[in-house]
Amino acid sequence: MPSTEIVVRMADYFKCTTDFLIGEEKENYSHSFLPCPPFSERLPFLCAHFKTTKYRLHKDTGIAASLIDYWHNGKRKPNMGHIVQLSKYFSCSVDFILGRTNL
C-alpha cells in the first residue's frame, strides 16, 4: 500500500475520498477536503472525540504502545494500514482519521 501522503495526494488529484481510493467505500462522496493536520495533533483530538486513551487504543487495537507514543510525539507517522485499522476501530472514515473531514 502506498504511504499515507501519497494516498492523500492521489485522492486530492482525483477529487475523491481516501476511503473510495483504497476500496473502503463503494461510492465516492465528493466534497471539499481540509488539509491534513500533523498526526501528532490529530491523535489527541481523536482520543478526546471518541473518549478513549492512548493506553485503551493500544489494548483494543494491538498497536504497540511505543508506536502510538511515536505518533503522539510526532516522531513517526502512521502508515495506511494503521490508518485503516483506526478508522475501523473508531467506526469512521479514513478521511476523518486523517483530518480531511470533520464528519
C-alpha positions, 0 to 999 in steps of 0.5 A: 500500500502506498504511504499515507501522503501519497494516498492523500495526494492521489485522492486530492488529484482525483477529487475523491475520498481516501476511503473510495481510493483504497476500496473502503467505500463503494461510492465516492462522496465528493466534497471539499477536503481540509488539509491534513493536520500533523498526526501528532495533533490529530491523535489527541483530538481523536482520543478526546472525540471518541473518549478513549486513551492512548493506553485503551487504543493500544489494548483494543487495537494491538498497536504497540504502545511505543508506536502510538507514543511515536505518533503522539510525539510526532516522531513517526507517522502512521502508515495506511494500514494503521490508518485503516485499522483506526478508522475501523476501530473508531467506526469512521472514515479514513478521511476523518482519521486523517483530518480531511473531514470533520464528519 
